[in-house]
Amino acid sequence: MAIVQPSSTPAPLDLRGVSIQDGYWSSFIGLVRNTVIPYQWEALNDRLPDTEPSHVMRNFRIAAGLEKGDFGGFFFQDTDLYKWLEAVGYSLAAAPDPDLERIADEAIDLLASAQQADGYLNTYFAVAQPGRRWTNLLDCHEMYTAGHLIEAAVAYYQGTGKTKLLDVAKRFADHIDSLFGSEPGKLRGYDGHQEIELALVKLYEVTGEPRYLNLASFLIDERGQQPHFFLAEWEQRGRVSAWSPGVVQKTPPALAYHQAHQPVREQEVAVGHAVRAVYMYTAMADLALHKGDAGLLEACRRLWNSMVRKQMYVNGSIGSTHHGEAFTFDYDLPNDTNYSETCASIGLIFFARRMLQLEIKGEYGDVMERALFNTVTAGMAGDGRSFFYVNPMEVWPAASEGNPGKHHVKSVRQGWYACACCPPNVSRLLSSLGQYVYTSSSDTLYTHLFIGSEANVTLAGRNVSVKLSSELPWKGNVSITIGAADGSGAFTLALRVPAWSKGSTFAVNGEAITPEIRDGYAYFSRDWQTGDVLSALYAMMPERIYAHPNVRANAGRVALQRGPLVYCLEEIDNGAPLANVMLPADADIEIAMRGDTVVLQADGCRQIESDADQLYRTSAPRLEKQRITAIPYTRWGNRGQGEMQVWIREKI
């Protein structure tokens, strides 16, 4: 089966045609392949000591009739296995592993045996609620769960060529298509947690079956229409939520929380649950691409601007509050209570890549890079065996323990979660990283992320191999070498010019060149030949970052950044409390090496209390000199428990 892609738009390269060989990222990919995927398999089988149980594989055995027992976990527990299988599919595409493939095949055999005769597959409804299918789309995530099955099936098919899981997914998608739609007799409904919409587009891309694309389009366009489906469904089930069985609710469902308050084409502000939002925006961009839908594209642009320019943290994370894991309002970006779920940044990366397919603009690549280099990798410990669900801007361990409003903020990563959406999400993204480095059109190769890799691509009818070398994130040196290029004829190499680079120079075969720079990309067109080298040097000086004046949490504060990395202070380097550390406005920010890591240092000061026995006093605090050390945010929390802070008080 061939990938269906509009011929006039850039497309990601086939993952099997991209080999990542990078001094920084290869260690992450190797960690996922060799440690995280096996570790998560143990978690799915409840074989990890001192961690919350997963229940996943046992649920499938019960649903398949191989074991007796009760369902365990959340309504959507099946997705932990599906995301694991998706990561395995990507990993096998890059590096075949017969033992891993055998384990995955056995898991696929098990889940296939749990599929019901009509194509339906969901262990919660098979075991705990038989006969209650599709009666609570708001709460129970049936389509969300199906979506992750579909994504796993597409990835595993592309990685191995095997169709068993793909056949399972197609049968389930066909079942859903037979029930939902605008045709007479069908349900005009949609899921409370968006996901299936983007998954159906992927299924369309590998099968060419337009019914899947049309179903995705229906689910997007039906959302928010009146009469509101969620309100009618709520009334029909007696105003009872699956989260509070037997309790009649007085307040109807919050439609904005589910991005169902308006038709999606009319929405202008990013609201509600952050992960659901970016999954939906990703599907909207997919549909705008495949259907040439200008209205959806314009909605995507509005929602992107609302989210990125008014509601995104400096580390590329989104979701300001733990109440619903949600957006709040413009410029409300608290540092010590933010949620910033790892999954939300991953969804933001999905959305950014789709927008880059729709229109080549540096802002999309910049945000994709910011979220990847900072939040996503911070969500996993250096040993690959513990994870953050929440990615705070500031941590005070005593407050996390003693303040109920900050219990969600952790100072130590956890081994696993009962709701374990983030760890396998990290695995599937890092395993598929080759799909985010480049896109290509008929005559142009776009480089969006500077991650060392080799790739094969057809440009201007020529078979071309390229080798991308990169010293990011520590140095700004980047080069692309044409490994082989058959025939002749001009094609274009386009490099993103990062917003963090305040000065960039370029050369071809060692000769300086001034390219056309358009919308954040530098374009180099010529009859490229084997052995040609395009090189770039991006300026990578430490920078002070200041927030918009409406971001009250950061008034009088400054953050540090160098290249794509945001930096933070840790207690182990700077002492506690970090809130008393101040960085003078005129202090020089110096670069130092600590092992393989660039740290930033400066001469700062600390506020000293002269009378510790008094809660309030009239005398001004004293200041004493202190050397300040900042480390990359992505590496915080790997040296024991302690305070952490991104935004630093600035002394004028």
N, C-alpha and C positions, 0 to 999 in steps of 0.2 A: 504494500500500500504506500502511495506517495503522499507527502505532506501537501495539503491544499493551502495555498498562500496567494493573496493577490499579487499579480506579477509586477505591479508598479511600485510596490512598497518594499522597504528593506525587511529581511527576515533573519532570525537567528540562524547560526550555522548548526548543522547536524552535530550533536554532541559527540558522535563517534569520529567526527572529523576534526575535533579540537582536543589537543593534548596539553594539559597545563603542566608547565615545568617552571616554577616560580620560587625564588628564594624565600618569599614570605608565605604565599598561599599554599604551596605544596605541603607544608607541614600541617595546615588545617585539613586539607583534603585527605592526607594520609591518616591523620588522627580520626577523621570520620570513618574512613574505610577500615582501619585496623583496630580501632578501639570503640568508637561510638556505636557503630552498627552492631557489632557483637554484644556490647554492653546493653543496648536497647533491646536486643533479642532476649537477653536474660531477663530484663525488666518485664517484657511482654509475657514471659512464662512464669513470672512471680518467683524468680530465683535469686533476687538481690536481697541481701540481709539489710535490715534497718531502713527500709524504704517503703513508701506506700504501695500497696499491691495494685497491679494493673488489671487483673481479671481477664484480659483480652482473649488469650488463647483458650482459657477454660470456657469462656462464654461461647466461643465457636464450637468447641467440642460438645457442649451441652446442646446447642442449636442443631448440630449435625446428628444428634442422637447417640453420640459415642460416650457420653458421661451424664450422670444424673446430678442435679443441683439447681441452685438459684442463680439468677443473673447478678453480676457484680459490676459496680461502677456507674458511670453516667449513661444517659440515653445514647450518647454518641461515642461510646467506648471503642467501637469497632475501628474508628478512624486512626487510633494509635497503630494498629497493624497496617492499615492502608498507607499511612505516611511512611512507615518503615519500609514497606515493599516498594514505594516510589523511590526512596533513597537507594534501595538496593538496585533497582532498575537502572538508575543513573550511574551508580558505581560500577555495575557490570558493563555498561556501555563504554566506560573509560578504561576499565581494567578487569577482564574476565577472571572469574574465581569459581571454579567448579564446585567447591564445597559450599560456598555461600549460595550459589545458584540452586544447589540441591536442597538446602534448607528452605529457601524461598519457594521452590516448587512444591515442597511438602506442605508449607503453609497455604499455598494457593489451592492445593488439592483439598485441604481441610475447609477452607472458606467456600469453595465450590460445592462441597457436599452439604453445606448449610443453606445453599440457595434453594428457594422454594420453586414449585413447579411453574408458577407464573412469572418467574424472574425476580421476585422480590427477595431482598437480602438485608436483614437487620436483626442482629441477635437479641436486642432489647425487646423488639416486638414479637420475635419468635418464641422467646423464653418467658419474659415477664408480662407482656401485654398482647397475647394472641387475640386477634379479632379487633384490635384497636388501631390498625394501620391508618395513616393519613387523617386522623381525627384531631390532631393537635400539631399542626405545622409550625405554629408560633414557638412552641417550647421544645419540641422533641427532636429537631434537627435531622429528620429523615432524609431530606434532600441534601443537606450538608454532608451527611455520612455517605450517601451515594456519590456525591461529587468527589470525595477523597478516594473512593473505590475506583472511579473512572480515571482520575489522575494517575493512580498507581498502575492501572491497567495499561494506559498509554505509555508510561515510562518503562514498564517492564517489557512491553512489546518492542519498543524502540531499542531497548538495551540488549534484548536476547533474541528477538524475532519470534518468540513463543506467543501463541494466541489464546491459551486457555483462560487467562485472567481477562484478556480483552473480550472474549466471548461472554464471560460472566457479566462484565460491565455493560456490554451491548444489550444483553437480555434485560438487565435491570433498567437501563435507559429506555428501552422499548416499552417496558411495563409502565414507567412513569409517563412516557409520551402518550400511551393509550388512555391515561387517566386525566391529564392536565392539558388545558388549552382553551382556546376561545370557541371551539366547535360545540354545537349543542350536545348536552349530556356530559360534558367534561367539567372538571373542577377548575374554576378560575382562581386558583390559589398559588402560593409561593411560600418558600421556607422562611422561618424566622432568622436563620443564619445563612447568609448568602455564601455560596461556594460552588454549587452545582452549575451555575451559569458559566463560569470560566472553564469548568471541567468539560461541559458539553461542547464548547468551542474546540477544545483539544481533541475530543472524540470525533468531531466533524473533520478536523484537520487530518487525522490519520485514516478515516474511513471514507471521506468524501460524501457521507450520507447527509443530505440537507435537512432531514427531519431534526437532527440534533442541533444544528445551528438555529433552526426555526423555533425549537423548544426553548433554547437559551434566550432568544429574542422575546418570546412570549413572557417568560418569567421576569425579564427586565422591564418590559413595557407594562406589564400588568401591575407591577408593584406601585402602591400608592394611589391606584385608581379608586374611584368611588363607585358603589359602596365599598368601604374598606373590608377586605377579606378577613383580616385579623379580628376586627370587631364582630363580624358576623359569626366567625368560628368560635369566638369567646362566648358569645351568647348561646350558641348551639350546644356547647358543652357545659352550660350552667354556670358560667363565669368562674370556673375553677381552673387553676394553673397546675401543670404537672409538677411544678416545684413545690407546691403546697397542696397536696391531695386532700380533698374534702373540705377545703376552706373556700367559702364563697367570697370572691373579691368585690370590693366596692368601687375600686378604681379600674377603669378599662386599660388595656395594654397601651403603653407609651409608643405611639406609632413612629415618632422621630427617632427613638432609640434603635428601631429596626430599619431606619431609612425608608419608611413606608408612609410618611406623612404627606408626601406629594409624589406625583409621577416623577420618575428619575430625571426626565428631560427638563423639568422645571426647578430642580433643586439647585441652590446656589451656595449653600453653606454646608461644610462637612459637620455632621452631627451624629450623635449616637455612638454605639459600640464601634470602636476604631477598627478592629479586625474585619468585622462584617462590612464596614464601609469600604475599605480598600479592596477587599475581594470583589465587591460589587462594582467599584470603579474600574477594576481590571477587566471584568467582563464587558462593561460598557465600552471600554477602549477596544477590546477584541471585536465587538460587534460593529463599532464604528469603522474598524479596519476592513472587516470582511464584507460588510454591506454598503460601504461607502456612505455612511450615515452622518451627514454634516451636523444634524441636531444633537446626536449623541456625542460627537467630538466636541462641540461647543460646551455641552454640559460637563464633559471631562475636564476641559480647560478651566471652567469656573470652579469646579470642586477641587482641582489641583491647587489653584491659587488660594482658595480659602484655607486649605489644609497646610500647604507648605509655607505660605507667606504670613500666616497669622496664628497657626496652631501647632507648629512643629518645633521640637526641641533641637538644640544645637548639635546633638549627637545623631540626628536623623530619626528620632523616636516620636511617636504620636500616642495620644490618649492621656489626658491630663489628670483624670480622676480614677480612683479605684472603685468608685460607685458606678458599677456597670462597665468598667474598663473602657471609658468613653471620652469623647471630646466634651469640652464644656462650652466656652465662648472665646471670642477673639482675644488673644494676648494673655489669656489666663494660663500661665505656665509655671505653676509652683514647683519648687525644686525638691522639697522634702516629703511630698505626698504624691508625686506623679506616679502614674502606672506604667506607661511606656512598655507595653507588652512586647516581648521579642517577636511574637507572631505578627504584630502590627507593623513593625519595621520590615519584616519579610514581605508582607502584603504590599507595603509601600514600594518595595523594590519591584514586585510584580507589575504594579501600576506604572512605575517609571519606565520600565522596559517596553511596555506596550505603547506608551506615549512616544517613545523614541522611534517606534515603528511607524507611528502616524505622522510625526514631524520631528526632524532632527534639530533638537535644541539642547544647548549645553546644560541648561538648568535641570533637565530630566536626568542626564548622566551625572551631574554633580550631586543630586539628591540620592541617586542610586548608590553612588560611591560613599557618601556620608553615612547612610544607614548600614551599608555592608561593612565598612572598615571600623565602625564604632559599635553600634548597638548589637548587630547580629553576632559578632564574634565575642562581645562582652557577655552574651547570654550563655556561653559555654566556658567551663573552667579549662585551664591549660592542659589538664590530664584527660579531658573528655568524659569525665565520670560524674560531673555535677553541673547544675544549670540554674540560671536565673529566669524566672518568669517575668519579673518586674525589673526594669532598668532605671533606677532612680538617678537624679542629678546630685543628690546629697544623702548621706547616710549617717545617722547617729545611733549606734546600736542600742543605747539605753532607751531612746525614744521608740525604737522598733519593738522593744520588749514591753515598755511601760505605758505607751500611748495607744489606745485602741484604734485611733485614726491612722496609725502608722504601722500596724501589724503586717501589712502587705509588703512593706519595705524590708528586704532581707540584707543582712551584711555578710552572709555566707550562702553560697550556692547549695541547692538541695540535690540529693541523689536522684530523685524521681518525684513525680507529682501524681496525685489521684486524677487530676485533670491535666494530662501530660501533653497538651497540644504543642508547646514550644520546643522541647528537645527534639522530637522527630522532624519538626519544621526546619530547625537549623540543619539537620542532617540532609534533608532533601534539597535545601537550597545550596549548601556547599558542595554536595555531590553533583549538582547540575550547573556549577559555576561557569562552565564553558559556554553555556547558552547566553550569558550576560556580557561577555567580553566584546563580542562583535555582532554586527548585523551586516548583511550585504544585499545590494540590489544588483541589477544586471551588469553594472559597470563600476560599482563603488563598494569598497570595503570600509565600513565605519568601525573605528575602535573606540569603545565607550569606557572600558575599564582597562587600566594598565596593569595587566596580570600576565606574567611570562607564559608563553604558550606557543604551540605550533598548530597551524590550521591549514586546511585545504579548501579551496573555494573556486568557483567558476566566475570569471570577470571578463566582460567583453568577449565572451566565447572562448576564453583561454583557461586552461587548467593551471591554477596558481597555488603554490604553497608559500606560506609566510611564517616567519619566526619572530615573535614579539618578545623582546627582552626588556625587563623593567627592574629598576632598583627601588621602586616604591615599596613601602611608605617612607623609607629612611633617606633616599636620595631621589632627585627629580630627573634622573637619566632614563630615557626611553628610546628604543630603536625598533624598527621593523626591517627585517632582511628578507628579500625575495629569494626563497630557497630554490624555486624553479618556476618558470613561466614559459609554457610552450607557445609557439607562434609569435605573432606580433600584433600590435594595436594598443592604443592608449586605454588605460583605465585609471581610476582615481583611488588614492588612499586618503581617508579623512580621519584626523585625530581630534579628539576632544581637547580643548584648551581649558584646563580646570580653572574655576573661579578663584581658587586659592593661589594660583600662580600669578604674581604681579609682574612677571617678566618672563617671556618664553622665546627661545631661539630654536631655529630649525636648520637642518642641513641635509643635502642629498649627496651621498658618496663623499662626505667630508666638506662639501662646498656649501657655504651659507646660502639660504634661500628665504625669501619673504613670501609666504603663501597668502592666498585669499582666506580670510577668516570670516565666517558667516555663522551667526547664531551660535557662537561658542565652539565651532569646529573649524580646524585648519584643513584646507583641501590641496592635494598635490596630484596633478594629472600629468601623465607622461606615458610613453611606451616603455613601461618597466621591464627590465630584463633580469635574468638570473644573476644573483650576486649584488644587485642594487640594495643600498641601505638608506633608509629614511630615519634620521635621528632627531630627537627633540630633547631640550633641556628646560625643564620647568623649574622656575625659581621656587625655593622651598624655605622661606624664612619664617621664624616664629611670628605669629600675629596675635594681637589682642582683639578679641571679639566683644562687641557691645550689643546688648539687646535693644530692641525698639523701646522708646521711652514709656510706652503703654504696658510693657511687661514689668509689672510692679515688683515681682519677686527678684528682679535683677537690677533694680535701681542701686547705683553706686557700686556695682560689681562688674568684674571683667572675667572673661574666659580666655583660655589659651589654645591656640591651634597651630599646627605645623603640617603643611601638606594636607593630606586627607584626614589626619588624626586630630581629634579633640583630646585635650589633656585634662587631668584632674589631680588634686592633692589627696594623698593618703596619710593617715595618722602615723603609720610606721616611719615615714620620712620626715614629717613636719610636726609631730606631736599633737596633743589635743588640748583644748578644743580647736578645731580648724576654723570655726567661726571667728576666732580672734586673730587669725593670720591676715595680714594686709600686704598688698603688692603696690608699691609706689608707682604713680603714673609715669614717672620718668626712669624707672628701673630698666636696665638693659636685660633682655631675655637671652640667656646663653644656652648653647647646645652642649650636652655632654653625653658620653656613651656609658651605658650600664649593660655589660654583656653585649647582646645583639640589639639592644633597644636604645633609641634616642630619647633622653629625658631632657626636660627644660629646667633651668635653674636661674634664680635671681636673688639679689639682696633685697629682702623685705623686712617686715617688722611684725611684732606680736603685741597685742593689747594686754597689759598686765594689770590685774586688779590689786590695788594697794591695801584694801581692807576687805578681806574675803568673808568676814563675819556679817557684813551689811548687805542686805538684798538691794537696797537703793541708797544712793549717796549723792552728795552735791559736788564732790571733787572729781575732776576729770581723770580718766584712766591714764596710766603711764604707757609708753611705748618702748620696746627694746628691740634691737636689731635681731633678725633671724634670717638664715639662709633658707630659701624656699625651693623645693624640688617638686616638679610635676611629672607624672608618668602618663602614657597613653591611657585614655579611659578604657579602651578595650582590654587592658591587662590588669584592671583593678580587681581586688578581692582574691588574689592568688597567693597572698603572703600572710594569711591569718585574718582574724576579725579586727575591725577598727573603723574609724570614721573615714568618710570619703566626701569630697566636695568638688564640683566642677566650677561653679561661679565663685570667684574670690573677691573679697572686699578690696576696693581700690583706694589707696591713700593719695589724695590730691596734693 
